[in-house]
Amino acid sequence: MDDEAVIAGRHEAMPGGTPPGRSRGRLADEVYDALLGQMMSLRIEPDSRVTIDVLARELGVSQTPIRDALNRMEAEGLVVRVPHAGYRIPPQITRHRFEDMLEVRLLLEPAAARRSAERASPQQVADMRRMLEDMAELEGGKGPMAYGAFGLRDAALHDLVASSAENRVIRETLARLHTHVHLFRLHRDAQVTHLAMAEHEEVVAAIAARDPDAAAYAMRRHILRSGERFQRLFDEAEAAEGMAEEA
């Protein structure tokens, strides 16, 4: 989904903030998706302030769904509440935080892929394939919105795998990490989308073939390769900082 286009284009602001036929929860979900898209596209920058009244005006809704969405984001660690000052986007992810998340993913996601190969319904496999098709349309796209849209679908694909594994704890744990949100805020290289697509296709193919070992192996390899790609970003950033200090 592309930032506030999720909402703006669908309805005009209504008195009281909720258009007819739309529940408060559904509108809050749409606001959440819009804000998440803005974060991933860096339209809302890391370590920047987010105020409810400004967002309400931008998105054409009342403050209530904005608060609901921000409360959800706070619970997931995507925003931080600042007393008497609204919310703030956390700073960019650190290498240490990244390595911790990578370790958790390596423990959980191969297991989820294994269980998915054993338990996924035909409909769930079809949903994974459709998600791959959606991602293929965005592969190699230019600009921050293209990366943000790809990243959202990347996260959705991993969630589909976790959901089909039928282990709620694994799914909830991975969702709270929001690894993809952090990672796609880091990277702007179209090669990443190309490499990720090939790796995702291997995972889904193994799940569709009902091959638990191959699914677990493909997922582990994907996470390791992704980790290597993003580790290089930290190396490059640290090298650039060192050169700046010497200059």
Disulfide bonds with the S-S distance in Angstrom:
none
